[in-house]
Structures are given as C-alpha cells and as structure tokens.
Amino acid sequence: MSARNNETRLGVSNPDADAPVEQSNKSGDFSFTTPTDFVDLPSGGLFYPDGHPLHNQDSIEIRYMTAKDEDILTSQTLLKKGIAIDRLLENIIIDKSIKIDDLYVGDKNALVVAARITGYGEDYEVSLTCPNCSSTNSHVIDLSNLKTNKFDERLLEDLNIEKTQNNTFIIHLPRSKVNVEVKLLTGRDEKGYLLSSENRKKHNLPESLSTDQIKLFVVSVNGEGKKDVISSFVNNMPAYDSRYLRKVYTEIAPNIQMECDFECQECSASSTIDVPFTTAFFWPK
C-alpha cells in the first residue's frame, strides 16, 4: 500500500514484497539501486516554519536500510554516545538538508519505525506482561498496523485550546485557571531532556520526570516566558492541572501511537498495551 494513500497507518510499503531494486551485470560487476519509499509525517508538515524543507509537506522520502547501515547500529562508539539511531536516520533520509534535531518528535518516531520495517520487516517479537494476571506472554506486533495521531483542528475547539501564529498552543488549566502556552517538541528538545536526566543520575539527584517533561514544552505562563517563572509554576501547579496538561498535550501532539491490542495467553484478558522499545527493535534475533 502506498504511503500517500494510508491515512491511519505508518506509510511504509512491505519490504518483503517485490521491492523496486534494479540490478545490472556488466563485465561481471553488479550494480544495485537501493529502493526508496515515502513515510507519512504525523505533523503533516503543518508546524514547520517557512523555508524549512518539510514546511507543509505531508511525507518524507527515505531509502531502505542496507547492510552498511547495520554497521551504524552495531557501532559501540555511536551507541555509547547515544547517537546511533540519529546517525542511521541521517543516512536514510534522501533530502540531506533535513536535520534530525529539527524534526518534531512524532515525525522522528515515524521515521524510526519506518526504518525498522524496511530493514527487518513488520513483525516485532516482544515479551509482554499481562496487566490482569502478571503472566509473561510472547507477542508479535505488526508495526505496519500502528496508527497515527494526526493533528485535528476540531480537537482544539473541543478542548478550548487556542493555536497561535507561532504554531504554539494556549491551554487553559481547569484548577489554577492559568493559561499555559506549549510548543511541539523536537529532536533537539528530546536530546536536552535525556542529557538532563543523565546529569541527575551522575550527581545522585532525585528524578523529576514529570515536571522536567512539562518544562520542556511549556513556553509561557499567562504570557510570562521567563524560565524561572515557568519552573516555579510547574513545580507548584496542582496535580490535577499537571495531569490535565500532560493528557491534553499528548492528544494534540502529532505522533505514532505506540500501542497494540493484547490478549493474554493465560487468562484471556484483553487490553491495550504500550509497545516496549527493546534491543530487539533494531537488533532482532
């Protein structure tokens, strides 16, 4: 199925099908043309600024993973630095003017899943714990069936959210009655968050995952954009507002829905479970 005609699933065609690989044999030498495909962007390109190569673009072209790309995924140097996945994405994106750090997190996640599908197929075997009986189940997830949470203007009206000219969103908090302006996170924001978490661990500081995440996407509080003001408010905001803010942000931020339907082999209970990101994702058996 073409990526451009798939509105609800990840836009990558089946790499196990007849791939458009061209081969030629001249004087005993083989020449291969690596196939490419288009991946639907959860953002639809709606929030990239003028001049950005993905501005108003609903898809991005990538080439299939190659054996050479596997060298990136097994490089101990890149793995220790935590940049193996980013380096892989840089290699497979056709338009080299696109920077990984500038991609919105949801678009980057779509590329990660797409790269895995082109390299190793849709089937992702994982071990899942049943939330009902706690038994461990072996489960195969079809990555091509993951749905996409795309931006929907109607959701803004339903939640009384205002979209600004700067592609940010103003959310009215129900308990404190404060207007909080939020932005969509990019790969650069994600790196900053991971670095901050690592520094906390090195210095044996307590984790603050919830507040750190909120501080990443909050731009202003009642129009005040100073970092100390934002930090103070986030640290002291009512828990009800904190939960509401995180829930609403998840709903409006375009992304891949990393969830799968699950039926326990032991107790037959059915549920929806988050897809775990394990080493088997890019290093399957």
LINLIN-V390553 format. One line per field, one symbol per residue. phi: phi as a letter, one per 20 degrees, with the letter a starting at -180 (. if undefined). psi: psi as a letter, one per 20 degrees, with the letter a starting at -180 (. if undefined). A space follows every 50 residues. Layout:
phi->???
psi->???
This chain:
phi->.fffddedcfecfffeffefeecccclnedcddffcbddfegfmmfdffg nffdgmeebceceffcfffffffdfffffffmcffffffgfeffeffeeg feffgfffffffffffffecnffcecddeffedmfecebdeeffefedee fcgfffffelddeefemdcddeefeemeedeccefdffffffffffffff ffeleffbgfffffffdeebclnedffffffffffdfggfffffffffgf feffaeeecbfccffedmfdadcfffddfffdcff
psi->pqhijohirpmproiiroqlppqqookipppqopqrrpppphijjhiprp ipijokpirppqrqqrhhhhhgijohghghikjggghghhhipgoiippg hiqqgghghhhgggghghgjrhpoprpqppigijqppppppohijprpnq pohhhgghjlppprijkrpopophgikqoppqrpqrhgggghgggggghg ghjkqqqlgghggghgiphqokipjphhgggggghjqqhghgggghgggh hhoprpnmqqppppigijqqrpqppqnrhigimq.
